[in-house]
Amino acid sequence: HLKRAHELGVSTLRVATHCTEADVSEQHIGYARKLGMDTVGFLMMAHMNSPEGLVQQAKLMEGYGANCIYVTDSAGHLLPETVKARIGAVRAALKPETELGFHGHHNLAMGVANSLAAIEAGATRIDAAAAGLGAGAGNTPMEVLIAVCELMGIETGVDVFRIQDVAED
């Protein structure tokens, strides 16, 4: 099915595993890279592993061919300092050309703060959703994240007023 998806124009594949089980991703990551896809290793439930443990798992995914690794706060459990510790450790261990991302959930209303902490620690891909639509209490609300980034001088390429309109609709 992956080959067919690629033939239909899908250019990015996220291979998600529990943050302690990256070894199960080898086949899918390798095949996606063979197809020339943007291949992302997605380490879910990152609060359940230490920064050092996440480094080991991220290095596995990078070794399989992932060109981007995501630290994923699937449970909305992390705080800015614990995000910085995880993102900082993983960033320091990956090759400079390997991108690093963060996916936050808003269970503790920390999605925006945690995303900003991830940016400060070296993440360059940040997930968010209009109106925070997502599992649990929702994902990082994009319209709020974009507004805060604009206030901080962080360029996103997203029009803050247009994304606010989208979120309200």
N, CA, C and O of each residue as an XYZ file, in Angstrom:
676
protein
N       0.809     -1.203      0.000
C       0.000      0.000      0.000
C       0.853      1.268      0.000
O       0.447      2.297     -0.541
N       2.019      1.189      0.601
C       2.889      2.364      0.646
C       3.340      2.760     -0.757
O       3.372      3.944     -1.094
N       3.685      1.776     -1.563
C       4.099      2.081     -2.937
C       2.970      2.770     -3.688
O       3.201      3.744     -4.404
N       1.763      2.272     -3.529
C       0.599      2.863     -4.209
C       0.354      4.289     -3.712
O       0.088      5.188     -4.510
N       0.443      4.494     -2.420
C       0.266      5.844     -1.867
C       1.302      6.793     -2.469
O       0.979      7.924     -2.831
N       2.532      6.332     -2.571
C       3.589      7.155     -3.164
C       3.271      7.461     -4.620
O       3.454      8.592     -5.070
N       2.801      6.470     -5.356
C       2.432      6.669     -6.763
C       1.306      7.689     -6.910
O       1.225      8.384     -7.922
N       0.444      7.779     -5.908
C      -0.679      8.722     -5.934
C      -0.280     10.122     -5.459
O      -1.111     11.029     -5.435
N       0.981     10.297     -5.085
C       1.460     11.626     -4.732
C       1.766     11.861     -3.269
O       2.179     12.963     -2.906
N       1.580     10.870     -2.418
C       1.942     11.038     -1.007
C       3.459     11.165     -0.933
O       4.181     10.313     -1.451
N       3.938     12.215     -0.297
C       5.382     12.459     -0.269
C       6.000     12.321      1.121
O       7.224     12.268      1.250
N       5.177     12.262      2.150
C       5.672     12.152      3.522
C       5.032     10.953      4.198
O       3.832     10.714      4.062
N       5.848     10.200      4.929
C       5.343      9.087      5.721
C       5.840      9.251      7.148
O       7.033      9.446      7.384
N       4.919      9.172      8.088
C       5.271      9.148      9.504
C       5.090      7.723      9.992
O       4.012      7.139      9.880
N       6.163      7.179     10.535
C       6.132      5.829     11.085
C       6.134      5.980     12.601
O       7.145      6.344     13.202
N       4.985      5.694     13.210
C       4.809      5.920     14.642
C       5.006      4.628     15.421
O       4.470      3.580     15.062
N       5.792      4.723     16.500
C       5.967      3.604     17.413
C       5.899      4.143     18.842
O       6.017      5.345     19.078
N       5.707      3.228     19.777
C       5.859      3.602     21.175
C       7.306      4.050     21.357
O       8.197      3.566     20.660
N       7.540      4.953     22.271
C       8.867      5.561     22.446
C       9.935      4.588     22.933
O      11.097      4.970     23.070
N       9.562      3.346     23.193
C      10.534      2.323     23.591
C      10.633      1.205     22.561
O      11.315      0.209     22.800
N       9.963      1.354     21.420
C       9.884      0.250     20.453
C      10.235      0.669     19.028
O       9.615      0.193     18.077
N      11.210      1.543     18.870
C      11.583      2.015     17.531
C      12.063      0.886     16.630
O      12.010      1.006     15.407
N      12.527     -0.200     17.216
C      13.038     -1.311     16.415
C      11.989     -1.905     15.474
O      12.346     -2.535     14.479
N      10.716     -1.717     15.767
C       9.666     -2.267     14.886
C       9.458     -1.420     13.634
O       8.671     -1.792     12.763
N      10.152     -0.288     13.531
C       9.937      0.634     12.413
C      10.902      0.438     11.250
O      10.755      1.090     10.217
N      11.863     -0.428     11.394
C      12.937     -0.549     10.400
C      12.422     -0.804      8.984
O      12.838     -0.123      8.047
N      11.539     -1.759      8.818
C      11.051     -2.118      7.482
C      10.339     -0.947      6.805
O      10.599     -0.651      5.638
N       9.455     -0.289      7.526
C       8.668      0.791      6.932
C       9.512      2.029      6.642
O       9.370      2.649      5.588
N      10.385      2.384      7.572
C      11.262      3.532      7.346
C      12.182      3.261      6.157
O      12.343      4.116      5.286
N      12.776      2.088      6.122
C      13.679      1.750      5.027
C      13.001      1.791      3.671
O      13.567      2.302      2.705
N      11.791      1.256      3.593
C      11.076      1.234      2.313
C      10.671      2.643      1.878
O      10.778      2.984      0.700
N      10.213      3.451      2.815
C       9.826      4.828      2.484
C      11.027      5.619      1.964
O      10.899      6.387      1.011
N      12.181      5.433      2.583
C      13.385      6.131      2.111
C      13.788      5.625      0.733
O      14.226      6.404     -0.114
N      13.642      4.324      0.507
C      13.953      3.748     -0.807
C      13.093      4.402     -1.888
O      13.541      4.587     -3.019
N      11.856      4.749     -1.531
C      10.955      5.429     -2.464
C      11.270      6.922     -2.585
O      10.693      7.609     -3.428
N      12.172      7.422     -1.755
C      12.537      8.839     -1.791
C      11.584      9.742     -1.032
O      11.539     10.949     -1.270
N      10.822      9.157     -0.119
C       9.843      9.934      0.635
C      10.494     10.680      1.800
O      11.537     10.270      2.309
N       9.868     11.771      2.211
C      10.181     12.444      3.464
C       9.736     11.465      4.543
O       8.541     11.212      4.700
N      10.690     10.915      5.286
C      10.398      9.806      6.194
C      10.632     10.232      7.634
O      11.746     10.586      8.021
N       9.569     10.193      8.415
C       9.581     10.703      9.783
C       9.394      9.555     10.768
O       8.433      8.793     10.666
N      10.311      9.436     11.717
C      10.153      8.516     12.830
C       9.431      9.246     13.950
O       9.849     10.329     14.361
N       8.358      8.662     14.441
C       7.447      9.327     15.372
C       7.467      8.559     16.686
O       6.860      7.493     16.780
N       8.154      9.079     17.707
C       8.272      8.412     19.003
C       7.143      8.872     19.921
O       7.194      9.961     20.493
N       6.125      8.026     20.051
C       4.916      8.387     20.795
C       5.072      8.135     22.296
O       5.893      7.329     22.735
N       4.247      8.860     23.066
C       4.219      8.723     24.527
C       5.594      9.018     25.142
O       6.066      8.285     26.011
N       6.222     10.095     24.679
C       7.606     10.413     25.051
C       7.805     10.623     26.547
O       8.938     10.575     27.026
N       6.741     10.852     27.285
C       6.895     10.999     28.740
C       7.261      9.677     29.402
O       7.684      9.655     30.558
N       7.101      8.576     28.674
C       7.361      7.252     29.237
C       8.801      6.785     29.003
O       9.123      5.623     29.255
N       9.654      7.669     28.531
C      11.058      7.328     28.342
C      11.902      8.530     28.760
O      11.471      9.678     28.647
N      13.083      8.252     29.232
C      14.011      9.313     29.645
C      14.605      9.982     28.409
O      14.516      9.440     27.307
N      15.207     11.153     28.585
C      15.905     11.757     27.449
C      16.937     10.804     26.831
O      17.051     10.717     25.608
N      17.681     10.096     27.674
C      18.691      9.159     27.182
C      18.052      7.990     26.432
O      18.574      7.537     25.414
N      16.937      7.514     26.936
C      16.226      6.436     26.252
C      15.675      6.881     24.913
O      15.704      6.125     23.941
N      15.170      8.111     24.856
C      14.673      8.648     23.584
C      15.804      8.803     22.577
O      15.606      8.585     21.382
N      16.988      9.178     23.054
C      18.147      9.282     22.162
C      18.419      7.930     21.513
O      18.621      7.857     20.300
N      18.426      6.867     22.299
C      18.675      5.525     21.749
C      17.646      5.165     20.686
O      17.997      4.641     19.630
N      16.387      5.443     20.963
C      15.316      5.112     20.021
C      15.393      5.980     18.764
O      15.187      5.490     17.654
N      15.689      7.266     18.941
C      15.813      8.179     17.799
C      16.970      7.767     16.901
O      16.857      7.825     15.676
N      18.081      7.351     17.498
C      19.240      6.918     16.716
C      18.911      5.669     15.904
O      19.403      5.513     14.786
N      18.088      4.781     16.450
C      17.657      3.618     15.668
C      16.909      4.073     14.422
O      17.220      3.644     13.311
N      15.920      4.945     14.612
C      15.115      5.411     13.477
C      15.967      6.158     12.463
O      15.798      5.983     11.256
N      16.876      6.984     12.946
C      17.776      7.701     12.044
C      18.632      6.700     11.264
O      18.843      6.862     10.062
N      19.118      5.681     11.943
C      19.929      4.652     11.296
C      19.165      3.862     10.246
O      19.757      3.391      9.274
N      17.869      3.712     10.427
C      17.032      3.013      9.444
C      16.770      3.883      8.218
O      16.335      3.384      7.180
N      17.039      5.196      8.339
C      16.862      6.090      7.201
C      15.933      7.264      7.421
O      15.749      8.068      6.507
N      15.337      7.395      8.599
C      14.440      8.534      8.845
C      15.222      9.838      8.718
O      16.305      9.979      9.286
N      14.663     10.793      7.968
C      15.321     12.097      7.819
C      14.773     13.118      8.813
O      15.221     14.264      8.846
N      13.811     12.701      9.615
C      13.247     13.544     10.668
C      12.766     12.639     11.793
O      12.200     11.575     11.544
N      12.989     13.060     13.010
C      12.516     12.335     14.191
C      11.609     13.268     14.980
O      11.930     14.439     15.188
N      10.476     12.738     15.416
C       9.543     13.500     16.248
C       9.536     12.952     17.665
O       9.467     11.741     17.872
N       9.608     13.840     18.626
C       9.333     13.528     20.025
C       7.877     13.918     20.230
O       7.493     15.064     19.999
N       7.075     12.959     20.665
C       5.630     13.131     20.652
C       5.050     13.021     22.060
O       5.156     11.981     22.709
N       4.444     14.095     22.513
C       3.798     14.113     23.832
C       2.342     13.679     23.666
O       1.416     14.467     23.862
N       2.165     12.424     23.304
C       0.840     11.894     22.974
C      -0.163     12.012     24.105
O      -1.366     12.110     23.860
N       0.313     12.005     25.332
C      -0.584     12.052     26.484
C      -0.752     13.463     27.040
O      -1.519     13.662     27.982
N      -0.056     14.437     26.479
C      -0.137     15.794     27.018
C       0.369     15.859     28.444
O      -0.187     16.587     29.266
N       1.410     15.111     28.747
C       1.920     14.945     30.101
C       3.146     15.805     30.397
O       3.436     16.098     31.557
N       3.861     16.206     29.354
C       5.126     16.913     29.559
C       4.926     18.381     29.918
O       3.874     18.968     29.662
N       5.959     18.953     30.513
C       6.034     20.375     30.838
C       7.211     20.968     30.061
O       8.055     20.216     29.575
N       7.288     22.290     29.933
C       8.360     22.878     29.125
C       9.767     22.380     29.468
O      10.554     22.113     28.559
N      10.092     22.253     30.719
C      11.443     21.795     31.087
C      11.685     20.355     30.665
O      12.793     20.017     30.248
N      10.670     19.496     30.765
C      10.862     18.106     30.353
C      10.871     17.979     28.831
O      11.502     17.073     28.287
N      10.177     18.879     28.147
C      10.265     18.928     26.683
C      11.676     19.343     26.285
O      12.294     18.709     25.429
N      12.187     20.405     26.902
C      13.540     20.881     26.572
C      14.581     19.791     26.807
O      15.493     19.618     25.998
N      14.449     19.059     27.906
C      15.416     17.998     28.204
C      15.395     16.925     27.119
O      16.449     16.471     26.675
N      14.212     16.523     26.696
C      14.091     15.474     25.682
C      14.528     15.965     24.304
O      15.323     15.312     23.627
N      14.009     17.105     23.899
C      14.357     17.644     22.577
C      15.850     17.976     22.520
O      16.515     17.666     21.531
N      16.374     18.597     23.561
C      17.791     18.956     23.584
C      18.703     17.743     23.481
O      19.691     17.767     22.747
N      18.376     16.685     24.211
C      19.192     15.470     24.173
C      19.143     14.817     22.795
O      20.172     14.403     22.260
N      17.951     14.729     22.227
C      17.815     14.108     20.906
C      18.512     14.966     19.850
O      19.216     14.436     18.990
N      18.323     16.293     19.907
C      18.973     17.174     18.928
C      20.490     17.003     18.963
O      21.133     16.940     17.916
N      21.055     16.930     20.156
C      22.507     16.805     20.301
C      23.029     15.485     19.743
O      24.183     15.406     19.322
N      22.197     14.457     19.733
C      22.635     13.128     19.308
C      22.444     12.857     17.819
O      23.141     12.019     17.248
N      21.513     13.556     17.192
C      21.233     13.307     15.777
C      22.242     14.010     14.882
O      22.907     14.960     15.293
N      22.342     13.523     13.648
C      23.158     14.208     12.645
C      22.565     15.597     12.420
O      21.352     15.774     12.525
N      23.405     16.582     12.112
C      22.882     17.941     11.897
C      21.812     18.014     10.810
O      20.894     18.829     10.902
N      21.921     17.181      9.794
C      20.954     17.228      8.694
C      19.631     16.532      9.012
O      18.659     16.699      8.276
N      19.577     15.761     10.086
C      18.327     15.109     10.479
C      17.453     16.129     11.194
O      17.854     16.716     12.198
N      16.257     16.330     10.663
C      15.341     17.288     11.290
C      14.761     16.708     12.574
O      14.762     15.494     12.781
N      14.269     17.590     13.425
C      13.672     17.191     14.695
C      12.338     17.900     14.852
O      12.232     19.106     14.626
N      11.329     17.147     15.238
C      10.002     17.718     15.390
C       9.409     17.442     16.761
O       9.910     16.618     17.525
N       8.325     18.158     17.052
C       7.588     17.987     18.306
C       6.099     18.001     18.013
O       5.610     18.818     17.232
N       5.392     17.089     18.649
C       3.936     16.982     18.520
C       3.362     17.022     19.932
O       3.576     16.103     20.722
N       2.635     18.084     20.241
C       2.100     18.252     21.585
C       0.599     18.059     21.664
O      -0.130     18.285     20.698
N       0.160     17.640     22.825
C      -1.271     17.573     23.131
C      -1.557     18.552     24.258
O      -0.665     18.923     25.021
N      -2.794     18.957     24.350
C      -3.180     20.089     25.196
C      -3.866     19.657     26.499
O      -4.619     20.431     27.090
N      -3.605     18.418     26.945
C      -4.288     17.891     28.126
C      -4.098     18.755     29.365
O      -5.032     18.916     30.151
N      -2.923     19.305     29.551
C      -2.645     20.187     30.688
C      -2.611     21.650     30.259
O      -2.095     22.503     30.981
N      -3.163     21.936     29.080
C      -3.156     23.284     28.496
C      -1.730     23.789     28.291
O      -1.466     24.987     28.389
N      -0.806     22.854     28.004
C       0.605     23.201     27.838
C       1.081     23.056     26.398
O       2.277     23.178     26.137
N       0.181     22.801     25.464
C       0.582     22.563     24.080
C       1.416     23.680     23.484
O       2.442     23.417     22.857
N       0.995     24.920     23.669
C       1.729     26.057     23.106
C       3.058     26.244     23.836
O       4.098     26.383     23.192
N       3.038     26.250     25.154
C       4.275     26.427     25.925
C       5.273     25.318     25.607
O       6.467     25.581     25.463
N       4.794     24.090     25.498
C       5.688     22.981     25.185
C       6.243     23.086     23.767
O       7.401     22.744     23.529
N       5.436     23.552     22.835
C       5.914     23.735     21.460
C       6.999     24.802     21.407
O       7.992     24.645     20.696
N       6.817     25.882     22.151
C       7.840     26.930     22.212
C       9.122     26.404     22.861
O      10.223     26.740     22.425
N       8.982     25.587     23.893
C      10.154     24.976     24.526
C      10.884     24.082     23.532
O      12.115     24.054     23.503
N      10.129     23.354     22.719
C      10.735     22.486     21.707
C      11.508     23.307     20.682
O      12.607     22.929     20.276
N      10.934     24.426     20.267
C      11.625     25.312     19.316
C      12.931     25.815     19.934
O      13.975     25.805     19.282
N      12.867     26.251     21.184
C      14.065     26.751     21.873
C      15.149     25.682     21.976
O      16.339     25.997     21.963
N      14.738     24.422     22.077
C      15.690     23.322     22.243
C      16.169     22.746     20.914
O      16.996     21.835     20.901
N      15.662     23.265     19.797
C      16.186     22.837     18.508
C      15.235     22.151     17.560
O      15.655     21.740     16.478
N      13.968     22.007     17.917
C      13.001     21.403     16.993
C      12.655     22.399     15.889
O      12.486     23.591     16.147
N      12.552     21.906     14.673
C      12.222     22.771     13.534
C      10.894     22.415     12.885
O      10.387     23.184     12.069
N      10.329     21.285     13.222
C       8.988     20.925     12.756
C       8.092     20.849     13.986
O       8.375     20.111     14.930
N       7.022     21.611     13.964
C       6.107     21.658     15.105
C       4.700     21.390     14.596
O       4.226     22.065     13.682
N       4.033     20.409     15.186
C       2.656     20.099     14.815
C       1.690     20.966     15.604
O       1.940     21.311     16.759
N       0.591     21.306     14.965
C      -0.512     22.019     15.608
C      -1.751     21.763     14.766
O      -1.647     21.339     13.615
N      -2.909     22.015     15.328
C      -4.166     21.789     14.614
C      -5.098     22.972     14.840
O      -5.164     23.522     15.940
N      -5.816     23.356     13.795
C      -6.789     24.442     13.917
C      -7.784     24.100     15.015
O      -8.334     22.999     15.050
N      -8.007     25.040     15.896
C      -8.899     24.883     17.047
C      -8.453     23.747     17.968
O      -9.225     23.285     18.809
N      -7.209     23.299     17.809
C      -6.687     22.241     18.660
C      -7.319     20.887     18.428
O      -7.192     19.996     19.268
N      -8.001     20.709     17.302
C      -8.690     19.442     17.057
C      -7.711     18.282     17.096
O      -6.698     18.290     16.397
N      -8.014     17.292     17.910
C      -7.148     16.132     18.036
C      -7.598     15.263     19.189
O      -8.585     15.559     19.863
N      -6.870     14.196     19.406
C      -7.224     13.216     20.430
C      -7.087     13.801     21.833
O      -6.390     14.794     22.043
N      -7.760     13.170     22.780
C      -7.709     13.615     24.170
C      -8.279     15.012     24.296
O      -9.364     15.297     23.789
N      -7.548     15.881     24.972
C      -7.975     17.278     25.114
C      -7.633     18.087     23.872
O      -7.889     19.290     23.823
N      -7.062     17.439     22.881
C      -6.741     18.096     21.619
C      -5.257     18.328     21.451
O      -4.461     18.154     22.374
N      -4.912     18.731     20.235
C      -3.529     19.047     19.895
C      -3.233     20.510     20.216
O      -4.121     21.270     20.602
N      -1.984     20.882     20.049
C      -1.595     22.278     20.208
C      -2.458     23.131     19.282
O      -2.476     22.881     18.076
N      -3.176     24.133     19.804
C      -4.030     24.958     18.948
C      -3.189     25.857     18.035
O      -2.447     26.722     18.499
N      -3.326     25.630     16.738
C      -2.488     26.327     15.773
C      -2.651     27.838     15.815
O      -1.667     28.575     15.753
N      -3.887     28.299     15.922
C      -4.104     29.745     15.871
C      -3.435     30.457     17.046
O      -2.976     31.591     16.904
N      -3.379     29.801     18.198
C      -2.706     30.387     19.363
C      -1.192     30.306     19.182
O      -0.482     31.281     19.428
N      -0.700     29.151     18.754
C       0.736     28.996     18.534
C       1.254     30.007     17.516
O       2.305     30.614     17.725
N       0.528     30.191     16.422
C       0.959     31.128     15.384
C       0.965     32.561     15.927
O       1.890     33.323     15.646
N      -0.051     32.928     16.697
C      -0.103     34.278     17.280
C       1.069     34.511     18.229
O       1.691     35.573     18.197
N       1.372     33.532     19.066
C       2.491     33.676     20.002
C       3.816     33.740     19.242
O       4.680     34.556     19.564
N       3.973     32.888     18.241
C       5.203     32.930     17.434
C       5.379     34.297     16.786
O       6.485     34.838     16.753
N       4.291     34.850     16.275
C       4.374     36.178     15.655
C       4.826     37.222     16.675
O       5.670     38.064     16.368
N       4.269     37.169     17.888
C       4.670     38.109     18.940
C       6.145     37.958     19.306
O       6.802     38.927     19.687
N       6.655     36.737     19.186
C       8.046     36.455     19.546
C       9.012     36.652     18.380
O      10.223     36.507     18.544
N       8.481     36.981     17.208
C       9.340     37.169     16.045
C       9.773     35.876     15.378
O      10.758     35.858     14.640
N       9.047     34.794     15.630
C       9.346     33.502     15.007
C       8.531     33.395     13.725
O       7.301     33.430     13.766
N       9.205     33.266     12.597
C       8.545     33.195     11.294
C       7.936     31.805     11.087
O       8.617     30.790     11.237
N       6.652     31.774     10.742
C       5.973     30.498     10.516
C       5.486     30.325      9.083
O       5.286     29.200      8.625
N       5.297     31.421      8.382
C       4.735     31.336      7.043
C       3.222     31.220      7.038
O       2.617     31.050      5.980
N       2.601     31.309      8.215
C       1.141     31.200      8.338
C       0.578     32.575      8.691
O       1.088     33.249      9.586
N      -0.455     32.979      7.999
C      -1.126     34.252      8.273
C      -1.969     34.094      9.538
O      -2.909     33.300      9.563
N      -1.636     34.840     10.578
C      -2.295     34.689     11.871
C      -3.797     34.962     11.789
O      -4.580     34.279     12.449
N      -4.208     35.941     10.996
C      -5.634     36.267     10.909
C      -6.405     35.203     10.133
O      -7.541     34.878     10.479
N      -5.798     34.671      9.104
C      -6.473     33.635      8.320
C      -6.632     32.345      9.125
O      -7.674     31.693      9.055
N      -5.594     31.974      9.895
C      -5.711     30.743     10.680
C      -6.715     30.937     11.817
O      -7.385     29.984     12.215
N      -6.827     32.154     12.342
C      -7.850     32.408     13.361
C      -9.245     32.267     12.761
O     -10.143     31.725     13.406
N      -9.435     32.747     11.538
C     -10.725     32.578     10.855
C     -11.042     31.102     10.645
O     -12.172     30.667     10.865
N     -10.049     30.339     10.221
C     -10.245     28.900     10.009
C     -10.659     28.232     11.316
O     -11.594     27.431     11.338
N      -9.969     28.559     12.401
C     -10.260     27.942     13.693
C     -11.656     28.294     14.192
O     -12.314     27.475     14.833
N     -12.109     29.513     13.900
C     -13.443     29.933     14.342
C     -14.549     29.283     13.521
O     -15.657     29.082     14.017
N     -14.252     28.959     12.275
C     -15.253     28.328     11.409
C     -15.300     26.853     11.672
O     -16.081     26.139     11.044
